[in-house]
Amino acid sequence: MKKNFIFIISLLSSFLTATACTTFFIHHNGQLIFGRNYDWVTDAGLVCTNQRGLYKTSYKMADGETISWIAKYGSITFNQYGKEFPTGGMNEKGLVVELMWLDETKYPEADKRPSISVLQWIQYQLDNCASIEEVIATDKKLRITTTSAPLHYLVADANGNAATIEFLEGKLTVHKGSDLPFPVLTNSTYQESKLSGTPTPGGNYESFQNNSIERFAKACRMVQQFSENKIAVPVVDYAFSILDNVSQGDHTKWSIVYDLKNKIIRFKTKSFTTVKAISFSAFDFSCSVSSKAFDMNQVGKDDVSKSFIYFTPVLNRNLLERAIRESAREVPISENTRENMLSYAERPQCR
């Protein structure tokens, strides 16, 4: 079973190198807005609610022991390869975690800490942390498995703080506070991006040959303009315009905007471009209530919170089978691997 899971991670790695993602955080006049473009081969996806109070044990990886926990916080996540393995999301405390590809990533070598997969690491943070400082502190408790796809993360919290989380040369590398002048992240290390793509007076932001640096510079420029009160449009609309400006055409499958203060998530997909909204206040995240889900690719607009249905293994299967089918040329996944991923989502129990 664990060999199959490692197999899918390695296959995803081979394709992710051809993709590009962009994230940014706007903190201005009490507004806390996090934007992300998800660039991939398929836009199949479920938005899932995740209950607090669930007892979980991490998927067993080859290079370490598992870790168990009881989820402190409920969350809403975007899932493509099965529940419990999100690509990103926000919890009820306003913590947002999103991933991006980074070739330079090198995770720590195996040690005494439990080992966790690159996607389940996100769910762990949303289950357990309310701030960027708490996320950073988990590095003492667990580590991402050495077999995971090379990724880095942008995280932000409801206190208005943001941080980049990277693993370089086998060590955790964090940029935050004054070391994070622009809370933007693409597919280069933050240090390289800061040195190469940070806006300067009179700079030409469109001239970069490196697509990652170009997207970083564009997003920085637009975030800076909003922070300087040069933009009169509502911040959520402006966030989507930033995502449109750094879009990678057909590769950009999802565009997501998180409102950390008001606990509202808005998103659109390549197939369904009307913006939909999800409000945390519409859901009960207590352990006694079943999780709910919403197919990202369906007709709807504005607040779709009431259109969520109860999560079932059938929904999970339909999602995974579609994702597998649409990415088969780049990411072939065996039937055995698929079944193991599906069964894992049924393990967490209410405590």
C-alpha positions in Angstrom: 0.0 0.0 0.0 2.7 2.5 0.9 4.6 1.6 -2.2 1.6 2.5 -4.3 1.3 5.8 -2.6 5.0 6.6 -3.1 4.5 5.6 -6.7 1.7 8.2 -7.3 3.8 10.9 -5.7 6.7 10.2 -8.0 4.5 10.2 -11.0 2.9 13.5 -10.0 6.5 14.8 -9.6 7.3 14.0 -13.2 4.4 16.1 -14.5 4.4 18.9 -12.0 7.7 20.2 -13.4 5.7 21.4 -16.5 3.2 23.3 -14.4 3.2 26.7 -12.7 1.3 28.2 -9.8 1.1 31.7 -8.3 0.0 32.8 -4.8 -0.1 36.2 -3.1 -1.4 37.8 0.1 -2.9 41.3 0.4 -2.9 42.9 3.9 -4.2 46.5 3.6 -6.6 48.6 5.8 -7.8 45.5 7.7 -8.4 43.5 4.5 -6.8 40.1 4.4 -7.0 38.5 1.0 -5.1 35.4 -0.3 -5.1 34.6 -4.0 -3.9 31.5 -5.8 -3.9 30.0 -9.4 -3.7 26.3 -9.6 -2.1 25.2 -12.8 -2.4 21.6 -13.8 -3.6 19.1 -16.4 -7.2 18.6 -15.1 -9.6 20.9 -13.3 -11.4 18.0 -11.6 -12.0 18.9 -8.0 -14.1 18.8 -4.8 -14.4 21.4 -2.2 -14.6 19.5 1.0 -15.5 20.4 4.6 -13.3 18.8 7.2 -14.6 18.3 10.8 -12.8 19.2 14.0 -12.5 16.4 16.5 -11.6 13.6 14.1 -8.8 11.2 15.1 -6.3 10.7 12.3 -3.2 8.8 11.7 -1.0 9.8 8.8 -0.5 7.6 5.8 2.5 5.3 6.4 5.4 6.4 4.4 8.5 4.3 3.7 11.1 6.6 5.4 9.5 7.1 8.9 6.8 6.4 11.4 3.2 7.7 11.3 1.9 10.6 13.5 -1.6 10.7 15.0 -3.7 13.7 16.0 -7.2 14.9 16.8 -8.2 17.8 14.5 -8.5 21.0 16.5 -10.1 23.0 13.8 -12.6 22.5 11.0 -11.5 23.5 7.5 -12.6 23.8 3.8 -10.1 22.3 1.3 -9.7 21.9 -2.4 -9.1 18.2 -3.2 -8.2 16.6 -6.5 -6.6 13.2 -5.6 -8.9 12.2 -2.7 -10.1 13.6 0.6 -7.4 14.1 3.3 -4.9 15.0 0.6 -5.7 18.6 -0.3 -3.8 21.0 -2.6 -4.7 23.8 -0.3 -7.4 25.4 1.9 -8.4 27.5 4.9 -9.5 26.5 8.4 -12.0 28.2 10.7 -9.3 30.2 12.4 -8.4 31.9 9.1 -5.2 30.0 8.4 -4.5 29.5 4.7 -2.0 27.0 3.3 -1.3 26.6 -0.5 1.4 24.8 -2.4 3.5 25.4 -5.5 6.1 23.5 -7.4 9.8 24.2 -6.6 12.6 22.3 -8.4 15.2 23.3 -5.8 13.3 21.7 -2.9 15.3 19.1 -0.9 13.5 17.7 2.1 15.3 16.7 5.3 16.8 13.2 5.4 15.0 10.6 7.5 15.4 11.1 11.3 13.4 10.4 14.4 10.5 12.6 13.4 7.4 11.0 11.9 7.1 11.2 8.1 4.1 12.6 6.2 3.2 13.0 2.6 3.4 16.4 0.9 -0.3 16.8 0.5 -1.3 15.4 3.9 1.1 17.9 5.4 -1.4 20.6 4.4 -4.3 18.9 6.1 -2.2 18.4 9.2 -1.5 22.2 9.4 -5.2 23.1 8.8 -6.3 20.6 11.5 -3.8 21.8 14.1 -2.6 25.4 13.5 -4.1 28.8 13.9 -1.1 30.9 13.0 2.0 30.9 10.8 4.1 30.6 13.9 2.3 27.4 14.8 2.9 26.0 11.3 6.6 26.8 11.5 6.8 25.1 14.9 5.5 21.8 13.6 8.8 21.2 11.9 10.0 19.9 15.2 7.2 17.4 15.3 7.1 15.9 11.8 8.8 16.2 8.4 7.7 15.8 4.8 8.8 12.5 3.4 11.9 12.5 1.2 9.9 10.8 -1.6 7.4 13.7 -2.0 7.1 16.0 -4.9 9.4 19.1 -4.5 7.0 21.8 -3.3 7.1 25.0 -1.3 4.2 26.9 0.4 2.7 30.3 1.1 0.8 30.5 4.4 -1.1 33.3 5.9 -3.2 33.8 9.0 -6.1 36.0 10.4 -3.6 38.1 12.3 -2.4 39.5 9.0 0.9 37.5 9.0 2.3 35.6 6.0 5.3 33.3 5.5 6.9 31.2 2.8 7.8 27.6 3.8 10.6 26.1 1.8 12.9 23.1 2.3 16.3 23.9 0.8 19.5 21.7 1.2 17.6 19.6 3.6 16.6 22.4 6.0 13.5 24.4 6.7 13.8 27.9 5.2 11.2 30.6 6.3 10.6 34.1 5.1 8.3 36.2 7.2 8.0 39.8 8.6 10.6 42.2 7.3 12.2 39.3 5.4 9.0 39.0 3.3 8.6 42.5 1.7 6.3 41.0 -0.9 4.1 38.1 0.2 4.1 36.5 -3.2 5.3 33.1 -4.3 5.6 31.3 -7.7 8.0 28.6 -8.7 11.4 30.0 -7.8 12.8 30.2 -4.3 11.7 33.3 -2.5 15.2 34.5 -2.2 15.8 34.3 -6.0 12.4 35.8 -6.7 13.1 38.7 -4.3 16.5 39.4 -5.9 15.4 39.1 -9.5 11.7 40.2 -9.6 11.1 42.7 -6.8 9.5 45.9 -8.2 11.8 48.9 -8.4 10.9 52.5 -9.5 10.8 52.5 -13.3 11.3 48.8 -13.5 10.2 46.8 -16.5 8.0 44.1 -15.0 7.3 42.4 -18.3 10.8 41.7 -19.5 11.8 38.6 -17.5 12.6 35.5 -19.5 12.0 33.3 -16.5 8.2 32.7 -16.4 8.2 32.2 -12.7 10.1 35.4 -12.0 7.8 37.3 -14.5 4.7 36.1 -12.7 6.3 37.0 -9.3 7.1 40.5 -10.5 3.6 41.1 -12.0 1.9 39.9 -8.8 4.2 42.0 -6.7 3.6 45.1 -8.7 -0.2 44.7 -8.5 -0.2 43.9 -4.8 2.0 47.0 -4.2 -0.3 49.2 -6.2 -3.3 48.2 -4.1 -1.3 48.8 -0.9 -0.4 52.3 -2.1 -4.2 53.1 -2.5 -3.8 53.4 -6.3 -6.6 51.0 -7.0 -10.3 51.9 -6.4 -11.9 48.5 -7.2 -13.0 46.1 -4.4 -10.2 44.0 -3.1 -11.7 40.6 -4.0 -12.3 41.8 -7.6 -8.8 43.1 -7.7 -7.4 39.8 -6.4 -9.1 38.0 -9.3 -7.6 40.5 -11.7 -4.2 39.7 -10.4 -4.8 36.0 -11.0 -6.1 36.7 -14.5 -2.9 38.7 -15.2 -0.6 35.8 -14.2 -2.8 33.1 -15.7 -1.1 30.4 -17.7 -3.9 30.0 -20.3 -5.2 26.4 -20.5 -2.9 25.3 -17.7 -4.7 27.5 -15.1 -7.5 25.2 -13.9 -8.6 26.9 -10.7 -8.4 30.5 -9.4 -9.2 30.9 -5.7 -9.5 33.9 -3.5 -9.6 33.6 0.3 -11.1 36.3 2.6 -9.4 35.5 5.9 -11.2 38.1 7.9 -14.7 37.3 6.8 -14.1 33.6 6.4 -15.3 33.4 2.8 -13.7 31.6 -0.1 -14.4 32.4 -3.8 -13.3 30.4 -6.8 -13.7 29.7 -10.5 -12.5 27.0 -12.7 -11.5 26.8 -16.3 -14.7 24.9 -17.3 -17.0 27.1 -15.1 -15.8 30.7 -15.0 -18.6 32.2 -13.0 -17.2 33.0 -9.5 -18.8 31.0 -6.7 -18.6 31.8 -3.0 -18.4 29.6 0.1 -19.1 30.9 3.6 -17.7 29.2 6.8 -20.7 30.4 8.7 -22.9 28.1 6.6 -21.4 24.9 8.0 -21.3 23.0 11.2 -17.7 21.7 11.7 -18.5 19.7 14.9 -17.4 16.0 14.9 -20.9 14.6 15.1 -21.8 16.2 11.7 -20.8 14.5 8.5 -18.4 16.3 6.1 -19.9 17.9 3.0 -18.6 18.4 -0.5 -19.2 20.4 -3.7 -18.1 19.5 -7.2 -16.1 22.5 -8.4 -17.2 22.0 -12.0 -20.9 22.7 -12.0 -23.3 25.5 -12.8 -23.8 28.1 -10.0 -22.8 31.6 -8.9 -22.5 33.7 -5.8 -22.9 31.8 -2.5 -23.2 28.1 -3.2 -22.8 27.0 0.5 -26.3 25.6 0.6 -25.6 23.5 -2.5 -23.0 21.3 -0.7 -24.0 17.7 -0.2 -22.8 15.1 2.2 -19.5 13.6 1.4 -19.6 10.0 0.3 -17.1 7.4 -0.9 -18.9 7.6 -4.3 -18.1 11.3 -4.6 -14.5 10.6 -3.7 -14.4 7.8 -6.3 -15.9 9.9 -9.0 -13.5 12.7 -8.4 -10.4 10.5 -8.3 -11.5 8.5 -11.4 -12.0 11.7 -13.4 -8.7 13.1 -12.3 -7.0 9.9 -13.2 -8.7 9.7 -16.6 -7.9 13.3 -17.6 -4.3 13.1 -16.5 -3.6 9.5 -17.7 -1.0 10.5 -20.3 1.1 12.4 -17.8 0.2 10.6 -14.6 -0.7 7.0 -15.0 -2.2 5.6 -11.7 -2.8 1.9 -11.1 -6.2 0.6 -10.0 -4.6 -0.8 -6.8 -3.2 2.7 -6.0 -6.5 4.3 -6.6 -8.3 1.9 -4.3 -5.8 2.4 -1.5 -6.2 6.2 -1.8 -10.0 5.9 -1.7 -10.1 3.7 1.3 -7.8 6.0 3.3 -10.4 8.8 3.3 -12.8 6.6 5.4 -10.3 6.0 8.2 -10.6 9.2 10.4 -13.1 8.7 13.3 -14.8 11.0 15.7 -13.2 11.1 19.1 
